[in-house]
Amino acid sequence: MSDTGAPSPVDINSPALRTLAGADPARALTILKRALELQPDNLGAWLNYAGLLRASGDSEAALDALNHALGVEPRSFHALLMKGSIFDRQGNMPKAGRTYALALLFAPPIEQLDPPTQTALARAQAVYETYLSDFNREVWSAVDAKSGREGARDRQRVNRFLDIISGKKPSYPQKPTDYYFPGLPPIEFFDDEMFPWMDAFEGYFPDILAELQAELDRGAKTFAPYVQLPMDAPVDQWKLLNHSDTWSSLAMKSNGRVVEENAPRFPKTLEALALLPQPVVPNRSPVAIFSALKPRTKIPPHHGVSNTRMVVHLPLIVPNHCGFRVGSETREWKPGKAWVFDDTIEHEAWNDSDQLRVILIADIWNPYLTDYEREMYAAILGAVDAFHNEAVAYSEAI
C-alpha cells in the first residue's frame, strides 16, 4: 500500500486483490474506486473495476467504467471485448457486433491469451459474423425494395458502397507513386461501354496471338526482365523479380515511341494499338508491351505511376490458375477479352500454373480527363523533364 492508503498500480493487479474480489467483491470495489480517484488514468484498475461491476450484475456501471478505460486507451482489446460481452448478454446484437468488430481488430495473437479469453474471443467472432450477415440482409433488402428495372451494371457503384459499409470488402484508394491528378474517380475495373474501340481492338486477338506465337517460336530471346532497378536501389517488394526473367517483357512502344527493331514483326499488333487513345507525353508515353510471367511466379501488390492514364490488358496466353486483383476485385484473364483498370489502385498478379502466361499491356488516357487537362499534363511533365535535363523511362504499364 502507498502512504496515502490507496493501492499502487502493482497492488491493484495483485493476487491478493484478486482473492479479495472473490471473497469480498464489495470491499474490492471500494479499493478500486478509491484507487481510481487517485489514479484516473490507470487502465488496469478500470478493467478490474468494470469486471467486478459486470460480475455483480450492474451492467450500466460496468459500461461506464469501460468507457473510462477506453478514454485512457481507445484500442484496449480487453475493454472492447468486455464491453461487447455486456451488449451480447443484453441481447443488443447490433451494438455487440460493432463493438466486437473493434475488439477483433485489436486482438493480440490467440496464443498470447488465456483459455477464458480465447473462449470470449471465439464468441466475439461468432457474434460479429452473425451481425454482418443480418446487417447485409437488412440493407440489401432495402436496396432491392427500392430498385426497379436497374440491372447489375446500373447498381455497380451502389453495390460497391454496400460492400464497403458492411465490411464485406475494404476500400482501396488511388495511390500513384509519382503523379496524382485530383478529381479523378477511383474505379477498379472500367465498364467496357465507356470505350467504343473495345470490340474492334479485341477483334485483332487472333492476329496478335499469331505474331506473339511466332516470336516465342523463335526462342523469345527479345524478351528482357521487366523489373530492372539498380542493384544498389531499395528494391523492397521487387527483390525477387529484379533483373529476373521470371517476369519479362517485349516492348512495342516505349518512352513515347514505337520500338523500331520490333515493329516489322508485329504489324497487326501495332495496327490494333493505333485504335487506343494512348497518352502522348514526350519521352514517357505511349507505352505498350507483351508481359510474360513464368510458371509459379507472383507479381506483388503495388501501385502505378499516375492516375492520368489507365491500363489495358488483352490476354493472349493464359493457362489455368492465373489471376489478377485490383483493389477488392479479383478476376481471371480470358484469352481475347480485354479490360481497362486503374493501376494506381493496389493490384497484383500471379501465375500458379506450370505454363507461361502472356498478355498485351498498353496505357490509355483516363477517360475522365478533359482535352485541356491532357494537354496541360503533357506540357507539365515535359517541363519537369526539361528542368531535370533528362528523359524518364515510363514503363509502369502494369
Secondary structure, 3 states (H helix, E strand, C coil): CCCCCCCCHHHHCCHHHHHHHHHCHHHHHHHHHHHHHHCCCCHHHHHHHHHHHHHHCCHHHHHHHHHHHHHHCCCCHHHHHHHHHHHHHHCCHHHHHHHHHHHHHCCCCHHHCCHHHHHHHHHHHHHHHHHHHHHHHHHHHHHHHHCCCCCCCCCHHHHHHHHHHCCCCCCCCECCCCECCCCCCCCCECCHHHCCCHHHHHCCHHHHHHHHHHHHHCCCCCCEECCCCCCCCCCHHHCCCCCCCCEEEEEEEECCEECCCCHHHCHHHHHHHCCCCCCCECCCECCEEEEEECCCEEEEEECCCECCEEEEEEEEECCCCEEEEECCEEECCCCCCCEEECCCECEEEEECCCCCEEEEEEEEECCCCCHHHHHHHHHHHHHHHHHHCCCCCCCCCC
